[in-house]
Amino acid sequence: MVVDNKATVTYVQLLKEDLVIIRLVPKDGPVPDFKAGQFITLGLPNPLDNGKIVRRAYSIASHPENKDYIELVIRWVRKPLPGRLTTQLFNLKEGDEILWLKPTGRALNINEELPNGEKDNRRIICIGGGTGLAPFVSFAQHFHDTGDKREIIVLQGASYVDELSYKDLLTSLEDESIEKGKDAWNFKYRASISRPQEWFNRSWGGQIGRVETFLRPRDNGLSPLEELVDDKITKDNTIFYVCGWQGTIDGVMDFLKPKGFVSEHEKREDGSFELKYESYG
Protein backbone atom coordinates (compact mmCIF):
# COMPACT_ATOMS: atom_id res chain seq x y z
CA MET A 1 0.00 0.00 0.00
CA VAL A 2 1.29 3.44 -1.00
CA VAL A 3 1.68 5.76 1.99
CA ASP A 4 1.79 9.42 0.97
CA ASN A 5 3.69 12.00 2.96
CA LYS A 6 2.73 15.67 2.97
CA ALA A 7 4.90 18.70 2.22
CA THR A 8 4.42 22.44 2.01
CA VAL A 9 5.51 24.41 -1.04
CA THR A 10 7.79 27.13 0.34
CA TYR A 11 9.28 28.63 -2.82
CA VAL A 12 8.17 29.00 -6.45
CA GLN A 13 10.39 30.57 -9.12
CA LEU A 14 8.87 30.68 -12.59
CA LEU A 15 11.85 30.82 -14.94
CA LYS A 16 9.61 30.95 -18.02
CA GLU A 17 6.07 29.92 -18.82
CA ASP A 18 6.96 26.22 -18.94
CA LEU A 19 9.91 25.96 -16.53
CA VAL A 20 9.73 26.33 -12.75
CA ILE A 21 11.86 25.74 -9.66
CA ILE A 22 9.96 24.73 -6.53
CA ARG A 23 11.00 23.89 -2.99
CA LEU A 24 9.18 21.54 -0.64
CA VAL A 25 9.43 21.15 3.12
CA PRO A 26 8.02 17.95 4.68
CA LYS A 27 5.21 18.63 7.15
CA ASP A 28 5.85 15.72 9.50
CA GLY A 29 9.56 15.21 9.97
CA PRO A 30 12.86 16.27 8.40
CA VAL A 31 13.96 16.24 4.78
CA PRO A 32 14.48 12.51 4.08
CA ASP A 33 17.90 11.01 3.52
CA PHE A 34 18.67 10.35 -0.14
CA LYS A 35 21.58 9.96 -2.53
CA ALA A 36 22.62 12.53 -5.12
CA GLY A 37 21.07 11.49 -8.43
CA GLN A 38 17.86 10.05 -6.99
CA PHE A 39 14.29 11.17 -7.71
CA ILE A 40 11.21 11.88 -5.62
CA THR A 41 7.61 11.06 -6.54
CA LEU A 42 5.07 13.86 -6.17
CA GLY A 43 1.29 13.49 -6.12
CA LEU A 44 -1.84 15.62 -6.27
CA PRO A 45 -5.53 14.73 -6.53
CA ASN A 46 -6.85 15.20 -10.05
CA PRO A 47 -10.16 17.11 -9.98
CA LEU A 48 -10.96 15.82 -13.47
CA ASP A 49 -10.74 12.20 -12.29
CA ASN A 50 -12.83 12.20 -9.11
CA GLY A 51 -9.87 13.25 -6.99
CA LYS A 52 -7.71 10.26 -7.95
CA ILE A 53 -4.07 10.86 -7.00
CA VAL A 54 -1.79 11.44 -9.99
CA ARG A 55 1.90 10.74 -9.30
CA ARG A 56 5.05 11.51 -11.26
CA ALA A 57 8.76 11.17 -10.48
CA TYR A 58 11.15 14.14 -10.62
CA SER A 59 14.92 14.24 -10.17
CA ILE A 60 16.05 16.09 -7.06
CA ALA A 61 18.21 19.16 -7.71
CA SER A 62 19.08 19.88 -4.08
CA HIS A 63 21.81 17.82 -2.43
CA PRO A 64 21.62 15.29 0.44
CA GLU A 65 23.48 17.60 2.83
CA ASN A 66 20.74 20.25 2.49
CA LYS A 67 18.20 19.45 5.20
CA ASP A 68 16.23 22.70 4.78
CA TYR A 69 14.16 21.74 1.72
CA ILE A 70 13.86 19.54 -1.38
CA GLU A 71 14.34 21.46 -4.63
CA LEU A 72 13.08 20.45 -8.07
CA VAL A 73 13.23 22.01 -11.54
CA ILE A 74 10.19 20.99 -13.58
CA ARG A 75 9.16 21.38 -17.20
CA TRP A 76 5.49 21.83 -17.96
CA VAL A 77 4.53 19.05 -20.35
CA ARG A 78 2.04 20.51 -22.85
CA LYS A 79 2.37 18.35 -25.99
CA PRO A 80 0.84 16.20 -27.30
CA LEU A 81 -1.50 16.80 -24.34
CA PRO A 82 -0.98 18.86 -21.16
CA GLY A 83 0.54 16.72 -18.42
CA ARG A 84 -2.02 15.88 -15.76
CA LEU A 85 0.35 16.53 -12.88
CA THR A 86 2.73 19.12 -14.31
CA THR A 87 -0.21 21.35 -15.24
CA GLN A 88 -1.27 21.32 -11.58
CA LEU A 89 2.28 21.89 -10.38
CA PHE A 90 2.46 25.09 -12.40
CA ASN A 91 -0.57 26.38 -10.52
CA LEU A 92 0.97 25.81 -7.09
CA LYS A 93 1.58 28.74 -4.79
CA GLU A 94 3.76 29.13 -1.73
CA GLY A 95 1.91 27.59 1.21
CA ASP A 96 0.12 24.94 -0.86
CA GLU A 97 0.27 21.28 0.17
CA ILE A 98 1.57 18.45 -1.98
CA LEU A 99 2.01 14.69 -1.51
CA TRP A 100 5.33 12.89 -1.86
CA LEU A 101 6.87 9.44 -1.65
CA LYS A 102 10.39 8.87 -0.35
CA PRO A 103 13.30 9.37 -2.76
CA THR A 104 14.49 6.36 -4.68
CA GLY A 105 16.35 5.30 -7.84
CA ARG A 106 19.82 3.87 -8.47
CA ALA A 107 20.42 4.59 -12.17
CA LEU A 108 22.54 7.66 -11.43
CA ASN A 109 24.04 6.70 -8.07
CA ILE A 110 27.62 7.95 -7.88
CA ASN A 111 30.04 5.09 -8.51
CA GLU A 112 32.45 4.79 -5.60
CA GLU A 113 34.35 1.56 -6.36
CA LEU A 114 35.90 -0.13 -9.35
CA PRO A 115 35.21 -3.86 -9.91
CA ASN A 116 38.54 -4.71 -8.23
CA GLY A 117 37.46 -2.93 -5.05
CA GLU A 118 39.68 0.11 -5.51
CA LYS A 119 38.20 3.60 -5.09
CA ASP A 120 36.81 5.03 -8.31
CA ASN A 121 38.80 8.22 -8.84
CA ARG A 122 37.98 8.68 -12.50
CA ARG A 123 37.05 12.10 -13.85
CA ILE A 124 33.27 12.57 -13.71
CA ILE A 125 31.46 14.08 -16.70
CA CYS A 126 27.78 14.91 -16.17
CA ILE A 127 25.68 15.60 -19.26
CA GLY A 128 22.20 16.99 -18.70
CA GLY A 129 19.71 17.79 -21.45
CA GLY A 130 16.95 20.19 -20.37
CA THR A 131 15.69 19.39 -16.88
CA GLY A 132 18.01 16.37 -17.03
CA LEU A 133 20.47 18.78 -15.44
CA ALA A 134 18.74 18.42 -12.04
CA PRO A 135 20.60 15.35 -10.69
CA PHE A 136 23.92 16.92 -11.62
CA VAL A 137 23.15 20.10 -9.71
CA SER A 138 22.77 17.72 -6.78
CA PHE A 139 26.06 16.00 -7.71
CA ALA A 140 27.98 19.28 -7.84
CA GLN A 141 26.73 20.58 -4.49
CA HIS A 142 27.21 17.17 -2.86
CA PHE A 143 30.83 16.91 -4.02
CA HIS A 144 31.45 20.48 -2.91
CA ASP A 145 29.97 20.10 0.57
CA THR A 146 31.61 16.74 1.27
CA GLY A 147 35.05 17.88 0.13
CA ASP A 148 35.26 15.25 -2.63
CA LYS A 149 38.31 16.15 -4.74
CA ARG A 150 37.46 14.13 -7.82
CA GLU A 151 37.35 16.19 -11.02
CA ILE A 152 33.76 16.88 -12.01
CA ILE A 153 32.50 18.64 -15.14
CA VAL A 154 28.82 19.50 -15.71
CA LEU A 155 27.67 20.01 -19.31
CA GLN A 156 24.18 21.40 -19.88
CA GLY A 157 22.13 21.50 -23.06
CA ALA A 158 19.17 23.81 -23.66
CA SER A 159 17.26 25.37 -26.53
CA TYR A 160 17.23 28.88 -25.09
CA VAL A 161 19.46 30.87 -22.74
CA ASP A 162 16.63 31.39 -20.23
CA GLU A 163 16.46 27.61 -19.78
CA LEU A 164 19.93 27.52 -18.20
CA SER A 165 18.20 27.13 -14.87
CA TYR A 166 21.26 26.80 -12.62
CA LYS A 167 23.83 28.78 -14.62
CA ASP A 168 24.56 31.25 -11.80
CA LEU A 169 24.98 28.55 -9.15
CA LEU A 170 27.20 26.35 -11.30
CA THR A 171 29.27 29.28 -12.53
CA SER A 172 29.88 30.35 -8.92
CA LEU A 173 31.05 26.82 -8.07
CA GLU A 174 33.52 26.99 -10.96
CA ASP A 175 34.71 30.43 -9.84
CA GLU A 176 35.41 28.96 -6.41
CA SER A 177 37.37 26.13 -8.02
CA ILE A 178 39.50 28.66 -9.91
CA GLU A 179 40.07 30.67 -6.75
CA LYS A 180 40.96 27.74 -4.48
CA GLY A 181 42.73 25.60 -7.06
CA LYS A 182 41.76 22.20 -8.42
CA ASP A 183 43.58 20.38 -5.62
CA ALA A 184 40.91 21.75 -3.26
CA TRP A 185 37.83 21.77 -5.50
CA ASN A 186 38.02 20.60 -9.11
CA PHE A 187 34.88 21.71 -10.96
CA LYS A 188 33.93 23.12 -14.35
CA TYR A 189 30.59 24.01 -15.96
CA ARG A 190 29.72 24.65 -19.60
CA ALA A 191 26.46 24.93 -21.54
CA SER A 192 25.39 24.57 -25.15
CA ILE A 193 22.47 26.26 -26.91
CA SER A 194 20.84 24.25 -29.70
CA ARG A 195 18.98 27.13 -31.40
CA PRO A 196 21.59 29.88 -31.68
CA GLN A 197 19.95 31.35 -34.79
CA GLU A 198 16.84 32.45 -32.91
CA TRP A 199 16.58 36.10 -31.85
CA PHE A 200 16.19 35.32 -28.16
CA ASN A 201 19.61 33.65 -28.14
CA ARG A 202 21.38 36.48 -29.99
CA SER A 203 23.70 37.24 -27.05
CA TRP A 204 24.95 33.66 -26.66
CA GLY A 205 28.67 33.27 -27.30
CA GLY A 206 29.29 29.76 -25.97
CA GLN A 207 29.00 26.27 -27.43
CA ILE A 208 26.23 25.78 -29.98
CA GLY A 209 24.34 22.63 -30.93
CA ARG A 210 23.02 19.77 -28.83
CA VAL A 211 24.89 19.08 -25.61
CA GLU A 212 26.58 15.97 -27.02
CA THR A 213 28.49 18.20 -29.49
CA PHE A 214 30.93 18.78 -26.63
CA LEU A 215 32.17 15.29 -27.57
CA ARG A 216 32.58 15.92 -31.31
CA PRO A 217 36.25 16.20 -32.37
CA ARG A 218 37.37 19.44 -33.99
CA ASP A 219 39.83 19.68 -36.88
CA ASN A 220 42.71 19.30 -34.40
CA GLY A 221 41.35 15.92 -33.32
CA LEU A 222 40.29 17.12 -29.88
CA SER A 223 36.70 17.61 -28.74
CA PRO A 224 35.60 20.79 -26.91
CA LEU A 225 35.41 18.65 -23.76
CA GLU A 226 39.01 17.47 -24.18
CA GLU A 227 40.14 21.04 -24.77
CA LEU A 228 38.29 22.06 -21.58
CA VAL A 229 39.97 19.43 -19.39
CA ASP A 230 43.29 19.59 -21.30
CA ASP A 231 43.40 15.81 -21.58
CA LYS A 232 42.29 12.98 -23.82
CA ILE A 233 39.04 11.39 -22.70
CA THR A 234 39.45 7.62 -22.37
CA LYS A 235 37.49 4.82 -20.77
CA ASP A 236 40.27 4.46 -18.21
CA ASN A 237 40.27 8.04 -16.92
CA THR A 238 36.61 9.13 -17.24
CA ILE A 239 33.11 8.01 -16.28
CA PHE A 240 30.01 9.65 -17.77
CA TYR A 241 26.59 10.26 -16.22
CA VAL A 242 23.82 11.31 -18.63
CA CYS A 243 20.23 12.36 -18.01
CA GLY A 244 17.66 13.61 -20.52
CA TRP A 245 15.62 12.52 -23.48
CA GLN A 246 16.60 9.22 -25.10
CA GLY A 247 17.95 11.19 -28.05
CA THR A 248 20.53 12.76 -25.74
CA ILE A 249 21.57 9.35 -24.42
CA ASP A 250 21.88 7.97 -27.95
CA GLY A 251 23.79 11.02 -29.14
CA VAL A 252 26.34 10.66 -26.34
CA MET A 253 26.79 6.95 -27.01
CA ASP A 254 27.35 7.62 -30.72
CA PHE A 255 30.55 9.42 -29.74
CA LEU A 256 31.62 7.15 -26.90
CA LYS A 257 31.02 3.65 -28.27
CA PRO A 258 33.79 3.95 -30.89
CA LYS A 259 36.15 4.81 -28.01
CA GLY A 260 35.27 1.55 -26.27
CA PHE A 261 32.91 2.97 -23.63
CA VAL A 262 30.08 0.76 -22.40
CA SER A 263 27.10 1.59 -20.20
CA GLU A 264 26.22 -0.01 -16.88
CA HIS A 265 23.30 -1.70 -18.66
CA GLU A 266 25.79 -3.51 -20.90
CA LYS A 267 28.67 -3.86 -18.47
CA ARG A 268 31.46 -6.31 -19.14
CA GLU A 269 31.80 -9.71 -17.50
CA ASP A 270 34.19 -8.24 -14.94
CA GLY A 271 31.55 -5.66 -13.97
CA SER A 272 33.33 -2.68 -15.52
CA PHE A 273 31.57 0.17 -17.35
CA GLU A 274 32.10 3.86 -18.10
CA LEU A 275 28.62 5.36 -18.42
CA LYS A 276 25.42 5.57 -16.36
CA TYR A 277 22.25 7.11 -17.71
CA GLU A 278 18.63 7.84 -16.98
CA SER A 279 16.17 8.61 -19.76
CA TYR A 280 12.80 10.27 -19.34
CA GLY A 281 11.43 9.77 -22.82
C-alpha positions in Angstrom: 0.0 0.0 0.0 1.3 3.4 -1.0 1.7 5.8 2.0 1.8 9.4 1.0 3.7 12.0 3.0 2.7 15.7 3.0 4.9 18.7 2.2 4.4 22.4 2.0 5.5 24.4 -1.0 7.8 27.1 0.3 9.3 28.6 -2.8 8.2 29.0 -6.4 10.4 30.6 -9.1 8.9 30.7 -12.6 11.8 30.8 -14.9 9.6 31.0 -18.0 6.1 29.9 -18.8 7.0 26.2 -18.9 9.9 26.0 -16.5 9.7 26.3 -12.8 11.9 25.7 -9.7 10.0 24.7 -6.5 11.0 23.9 -3.0 9.2 21.5 -0.6 9.4 21.1 3.1 8.0 18.0 4.7 5.2 18.6 7.1 5.9 15.7 9.5 9.6 15.2 10.0 12.9 16.3 8.4 14.0 16.2 4.8 14.5 12.5 4.1 17.9 11.0 3.5 18.7 10.4 -0.1 21.6 10.0 -2.5 22.6 12.5 -5.1 21.1 11.5 -8.4 17.9 10.0 -7.0 14.3 11.2 -7.7 11.2 11.9 -5.6 7.6 11.1 -6.5 5.1 13.9 -6.2 1.3 13.5 -6.1 -1.8 15.6 -6.3 -5.5 14.7 -6.5 -6.8 15.2 -10.1 -10.2 17.1 -10.0 -11.0 15.8 -13.5 -10.7 12.2 -12.3 -12.8 12.2 -9.1 -9.9 13.3 -7.0 -7.7 10.3 -8.0 -4.1 10.9 -7.0 -1.8 11.4 -10.0 1.9 10.7 -9.3 5.1 11.5 -11.3 8.8 11.2 -10.5 11.1 14.1 -10.6 14.9 14.2 -10.2 16.1 16.1 -7.1 18.2 19.2 -7.7 19.1 19.9 -4.1 21.8 17.8 -2.4 21.6 15.3 0.4 23.5 17.6 2.8 20.7 20.3 2.5 18.2 19.5 5.2 16.2 22.7 4.8 14.2 21.7 1.7 13.9 19.5 -1.4 14.3 21.5 -4.6 13.1 20.5 -8.1 13.2 22.0 -11.5 10.2 21.0 -13.6 9.2 21.4 -17.2 5.5 21.8 -18.0 4.5 19.0 -20.4 2.0 20.5 -22.9 2.4 18.4 -26.0 0.8 16.2 -27.3 -1.5 16.8 -24.3 -1.0 18.9 -21.2 0.5 16.7 -18.4 -2.0 15.9 -15.8 0.4 16.5 -12.9 2.7 19.1 -14.3 -0.2 21.3 -15.2 -1.3 21.3 -11.6 2.3 21.9 -10.4 2.5 25.1 -12.4 -0.6 26.4 -10.5 1.0 25.8 -7.1 1.6 28.7 -4.8 3.8 29.1 -1.7 1.9 27.6 1.2 0.1 24.9 -0.9 0.3 21.3 0.2 1.6 18.4 -2.0 2.0 14.7 -1.5 5.3 12.9 -1.9 6.9 9.4 -1.7 10.4 8.9 -0.4 13.3 9.4 -2.8 14.5 6.4 -4.7 16.3 5.3 -7.8 19.8 3.9 -8.5 20.4 4.6 -12.2 22.5 7.7 -11.4 24.0 6.7 -8.1 27.6 8.0 -7.9 30.0 5.1 -8.5 32.5 4.8 -5.6 34.4 1.6 -6.4 35.9 -0.1 -9.4 35.2 -3.9 -9.9 38.5 -4.7 -8.2 37.5 -2.9 -5.1 39.7 0.1 -5.5 38.2 3.6 -5.1 36.8 5.0 -8.3 38.8 8.2 -8.8 38.0 8.7 -12.5 37.1 12.1 -13.9 33.3 12.6 -13.7 31.5 14.1 -16.7 27.8 14.9 -16.2 25.7 15.6 -19.3 22.2 17.0 -18.7 19.7 17.8 -21.5 17.0 20.2 -20.4 15.7 19.4 -16.9 18.0 16.4 -17.0 20.5 18.8 -15.4 18.7 18.4 -12.0 20.6 15.3 -10.7 23.9 16.9 -11.6 23.1 20.1 -9.7 22.8 17.7 -6.8 26.1 16.0 -7.7 28.0 19.3 -7.8 26.7 20.6 -4.5 27.2 17.2 -2.9 30.8 16.9 -4.0 31.4 20.5 -2.9 30.0 20.1 0.6 31.6 16.7 1.3 35.1 17.9 0.1 35.3 15.3 -2.6 38.3 16.1 -4.7 37.5 14.1 -7.8 37.4 16.2 -11.0 33.8 16.9 -12.0 32.5 18.6 -15.1 28.8 19.5 -15.7 27.7 20.0 -19.3 24.2 21.4 -19.9 22.1 21.5 -23.1 19.2 23.8 -23.7 17.3 25.4 -26.5 17.2 28.9 -25.1 19.5 30.9 -22.7 16.6 31.4 -20.2 16.5 27.6 -19.8 19.9 27.5 -18.2 18.2 27.1 -14.9 21.3 26.8 -12.6 23.8 28.8 -14.6 24.6 31.3 -11.8 25.0 28.6 -9.1 27.2 26.3 -11.3 29.3 29.3 -12.5 29.9 30.4 -8.9 31.0 26.8 -8.1 33.5 27.0 -11.0 34.7 30.4 -9.8 35.4 29.0 -6.4 37.4 26.1 -8.0 39.5 28.7 -9.9 40.1 30.7 -6.7 41.0 27.7 -4.5 42.7 25.6 -7.1 41.8 22.2 -8.4 43.6 20.4 -5.6 40.9 21.7 -3.3 37.8 21.8 -5.5 38.0 20.6 -9.1 34.9 21.7 -11.0 33.9 23.1 -14.4 30.6 24.0 -16.0 29.7 24.6 -19.6 26.5 24.9 -21.5 25.4 24.6 -25.2 22.5 26.3 -26.9 20.8 24.2 -29.7 19.0 27.1 -31.4 21.6 29.9 -31.7 19.9 31.4 -34.8 16.8 32.4 -32.9 16.6 36.1 -31.8 16.2 35.3 -28.2 19.6 33.7 -28.1 21.4 36.5 -30.0 23.7 37.2 -27.0 24.9 33.7 -26.7 28.7 33.3 -27.3 29.3 29.8 -26.0 29.0 26.3 -27.4 26.2 25.8 -30.0 24.3 22.6 -30.9 23.0 19.8 -28.8 24.9 19.1 -25.6 26.6 16.0 -27.0 28.5 18.2 -29.5 30.9 18.8 -26.6 32.2 15.3 -27.6 32.6 15.9 -31.3 36.3 16.2 -32.4 37.4 19.4 -34.0 39.8 19.7 -36.9 42.7 19.3 -34.4 41.3 15.9 -33.3 40.3 17.1 -29.9 36.7 17.6 -28.7 35.6 20.8 -26.9 35.4 18.6 -23.8 39.0 17.5 -24.2 40.1 21.0 -24.8 38.3 22.1 -21.6 40.0 19.4 -19.4 43.3 19.6 -21.3 43.4 15.8 -21.6 42.3 13.0 -23.8 39.0 11.4 -22.7 39.5 7.6 -22.4 37.5 4.8 -20.8 40.3 4.5 -18.2 40.3 8.0 -16.9 36.6 9.1 -17.2 33.1 8.0 -16.3 30.0 9.6 -17.8 26.6 10.3 -16.2 23.8 11.3 -18.6 20.2 12.4 -18.0 17.7 13.6 -20.5 15.6 12.5 -23.5 16.6 9.2 -25.1 17.9 11.2 -28.0 20.5 12.8 -25.7 21.6 9.3 -24.4 21.9 8.0 -28.0 23.8 11.0 -29.1 26.3 10.7 -26.3 26.8 6.9 -27.0 27.4 7.6 -30.7 30.6 9.4 -29.7 31.6 7.1 -26.9 31.0 3.6 -28.3 33.8 3.9 -30.9 36.2 4.8 -28.0 35.3 1.5 -26.3 32.9 3.0 -23.6 30.1 0.8 -22.4 27.1 1.6 -20.2 26.2 0.0 -16.9 23.3 -1.7 -18.7 25.8 -3.5 -20.9 28.7 -3.9 -18.5 31.5 -6.3 -19.1 31.8 -9.7 -17.5 34.2 -8.2 -14.9 31.6 -5.7 -14.0 33.3 -2.7 -15.5 31.6 0.2 -17.3 32.1 3.9 -18.1 28.6 5.4 -18.4 25.4 5.6 -16.4 22.3 7.1 -17.7 18.6 7.8 -17.0 16.2 8.6 -19.8 12.8 10.3 -19.3 11.4 9.8 -22.8 
